[in-house]
């Protein structure tokens, strides 16, 4: 059974699990300090759980009063990819963000990450900009935007 939860705080075990997922399965992991100083008053963090175990997370920079949310990270363990779970997870996160008054969401994605680009396209994101060397030499990014209204 899967569950999607928006969280307002993390216990040590949850934080450890997120850091582990980020380090092992996200192409550009954050530092330990970045995770420890994450301000959940200015970010929306969603956990994807399967049988009560965290198997993925999504993180938006989403400050009340702004109308645009920035998808910073979406990460699922590899064995949960390709089964429609990421699509459902992203859809539910965008629905939640929209319900809080955000009119638009944007993200950056490596231009070679076709699985992620297809996921974002299925959820209404459109390419608006190509940024050379965004992730380092030869690692280009697409900026994608989706209307939430």
C-alpha positions, 0 to 999 in steps of 0.5 A, a space after each residue: 500500500 502506498 501513501 503520500 504525505 506532506 510533512 511539516 517536520 522530520 524526525 532523525 530517522 526520516 531525515 536519515 532516510 531522505 539523505 540516503 535516498 538523495 545521496 544514492 538515487 538523485 544525480 545532484 545530492 545536497 550536502 548534509 548541512 543543506 538537509 539539516 538546515 532545510 526550512 519547512 516553513 518555506 519549502 513543501 516536502 512530500 514523502 512517498 511511502 510503501 508499506 510504511 517505508 519511505 521510498 521517495 520524496 518530493 521537495 518544492 520551494 513554495 513560499 506563501 504569498 508567491 504564486 510560483 513554486 519551484 520543484 527542487 527534487 523528486 526522487 524514488 528508489 529505482 525499483 519503484 520507477 516505471 510503474 506509474 508511481 512517480 506520475 501519481 506522486 507528482 500529480 498529487 504534489 502539484 494538486 496540493 501546491 495548487 490548492 495553496 494558491 500557487 498558479 505555476 510550477 517550474 523545475 530544472 532537469 538534465 537535458 539527457 534525463 529523458 525519463 524525467 522529461 517524459 514524466 514532466 511532459 505528462 504532467 503539463 510541464 513545457 520546456 521554456 529554456 535550455 541552459 548550457 552547463 547548468 549542472 557542470 561542464 557538458 551537463 545542460 538543463 531544461 527549464 520547464 514550467 507548468 500552469 496549475 490553474 
